């Protein structure tokens, strides 16, 4: 495990085109789960935890990591299994999502695999809406192909943490309120929770949301409009895309949009829980108009208002 721990921090700085690196781990004896390494800050042996009275039932306590107090979430309990007890292999995956740092208590940490988003599949539609997966894939482990389930961490956190969707006073420009009604925005995100959060912020303002769950679906929809002779810029005010998605990530999606003269003028905002300066560099490289981190209602509304102002000047 030490080899894995030593490599995680270095690997989080890697950015490739339409690819991802997965940290594999177990929360029980038979199933393998994963999260994107780009969201991992560190992996350590589970340290002693301090109790946190009154906290959510899936928060096992607080870990002190080099002077920083980090809430520890029992990931096994949070996704519907029995809570993790005193197993021999217990590790802490420290992550940063949506500008917050938290630790996930898991079992054995396997290793890191490098894959492309085209290797990642959406969960079966028959799985329903209450599962905690954004995607699945097959990975070779111990000379055997195993099914790996990629955790929808945003859904886990949304059920444990309180996300306030209220707008701060003064954010909404009343002179633009009527301009928003009936405007359409396309959102591409593999997390149903993330899509719901966007809709809960923008739909009350009269904005119509078109949603898809990966970058390829978004690209195919845009291409179909172009093939029908419809102007993409007239159809939607902007595209809000996640960075990480099965089939095609947000960086590749934006690159494909910019390379097609029929839609190259579309306003694209990268909306991601990933942190780090590489996001700004990648957004600029592929031609994103804006990069905003999840989940900040004020920034979302500000983004829409800025785009409306620009649209009026075009």
Secondary structure in CASP SS format (residue, H / E / C, confidence):
PFRMAT SS
TARGET T0000
AUTHOR 0000-0000-0000
METHOD secondary structure of the structure
MODEL  1
X C 1.00
X H 1.00
X H 1.00
X H 1.00
X H 1.00
X H 1.00
X H 1.00
X H 1.00
X H 1.00
X H 1.00
X H 1.00
X C 1.00
X C 1.00
X C 1.00
X C 1.00
X C 1.00
X C 1.00
X C 1.00
X E 1.00
X E 1.00
X E 1.00
X E 1.00
X E 1.00
X E 1.00
X E 1.00
X E 1.00
X C 1.00
X C 1.00
X C 1.00
X C 1.00
X C 1.00
X E 1.00
X E 1.00
X E 1.00
X E 1.00
X E 1.00
X H 1.00
X H 1.00
X H 1.00
X E 1.00
X E 1.00
X E 1.00
X E 1.00
X E 1.00
X E 1.00
X C 1.00
X C 1.00
X C 1.00
X C 1.00
X E 1.00
X C 1.00
X C 1.00
X C 1.00
X C 1.00
X C 1.00
X C 1.00
X C 1.00
X C 1.00
X E 1.00
X E 1.00
X E 1.00
X E 1.00
X E 1.00
X E 1.00
X E 1.00
X C 1.00
X C 1.00
X E 1.00
X E 1.00
X E 1.00
X E 1.00
X E 1.00
X E 1.00
X E 1.00
X H 1.00
X H 1.00
X H 1.00
X H 1.00
X C 1.00
X C 1.00
X C 1.00
X C 1.00
X C 1.00
X C 1.00
X C 1.00
X C 1.00
X C 1.00
X C 1.00
X C 1.00
X C 1.00
X E 1.00
X E 1.00
X E 1.00
X E 1.00
X E 1.00
X E 1.00
X E 1.00
X C 1.00
X C 1.00
X E 1.00
X E 1.00
X E 1.00
X E 1.00
X E 1.00
X E 1.00
X E 1.00
X C 1.00
X C 1.00
X E 1.00
X E 1.00
X E 1.00
X E 1.00
X E 1.00
X E 1.00
X E 1.00
X E 1.00
X H 1.00
X H 1.00
X H 1.00
X C 1.00
X E 1.00
X C 1.00
X C 1.00
X C 1.00
X H 1.00
X H 1.00
X H 1.00
X C 1.00
X C 1.00
X C 1.00
X C 1.00
X C 1.00
X E 1.00
X E 1.00
X E 1.00
X E 1.00
X E 1.00
X E 1.00
X E 1.00
X E 1.00
X E 1.00
X C 1.00
X C 1.00
X E 1.00
X E 1.00
X E 1.00
X E 1.00
X E 1.00
X E 1.00
X E 1.00
X E 1.00
X C 1.00
X H 1.00
X H 1.00
X H 1.00
X H 1.00
X H 1.00
X H 1.00
X H 1.00
X H 1.00
X C 1.00
X C 1.00
X C 1.00
X C 1.00
X C 1.00
X C 1.00
X C 1.00
X C 1.00
X C 1.00
X C 1.00
X C 1.00
X C 1.00
X C 1.00
X H 1.00
X H 1.00
X H 1.00
X H 1.00
X H 1.00
X H 1.00
X H 1.00
X C 1.00
X C 1.00
X C 1.00
X E 1.00
X E 1.00
X E 1.00
X E 1.00
X E 1.00
X C 1.00
X C 1.00
X C 1.00
X H 1.00
X H 1.00
X H 1.00
X H 1.00
X H 1.00
X H 1.00
X H 1.00
X H 1.00
X H 1.00
X H 1.00
X H 1.00
X H 1.00
X H 1.00
X H 1.00
X C 1.00
X C 1.00
X E 1.00
X E 1.00
X E 1.00
X E 1.00
X E 1.00
X C 1.00
X C 1.00
X H 1.00
X H 1.00
X H 1.00
X H 1.00
X H 1.00
X H 1.00
X H 1.00
X H 1.00
X H 1.00
X H 1.00
X H 1.00
X H 1.00
X H 1.00
X C 1.00
X C 1.00
X C 1.00
X C 1.00
X H 1.00
X H 1.00
X H 1.00
X H 1.00
X C 1.00
X C 1.00
X E 1.00
X E 1.00
X E 1.00
X E 1.00
X C 1.00
X C 1.00
X C 1.00
X C 1.00
X C 1.00
X C 1.00
X C 1.00
X C 1.00
X H 1.00
X H 1.00
X H 1.00
X H 1.00
X H 1.00
X H 1.00
X H 1.00
X H 1.00
X H 1.00
X C 1.00
X C 1.00
X C 1.00
X C 1.00
X C 1.00
X C 1.00
X C 1.00
X C 1.00
X C 1.00
X E 1.00
X E 1.00
X E 1.00
X E 1.00
X E 1.00
X C 1.00
X C 1.00
X C 1.00
X C 1.00
X C 1.00
X H 1.00
X H 1.00
X H 1.00
X H 1.00
X H 1.00
X H 1.00
X H 1.00
X H 1.00
X H 1.00
X C 1.00
X C 1.00
X C 1.00
X E 1.00
X E 1.00
X E 1.00
X E 1.00
X C 1.00
X C 1.00
X C 1.00
X H 1.00
X H 1.00
X H 1.00
X H 1.00
X H 1.00
X H 1.00
X H 1.00
X H 1.00
X H 1.00
X H 1.00
X H 1.00
X H 1.00
X H 1.00
X H 1.00
X H 1.00
X H 1.00
X H 1.00
X C 1.00
END
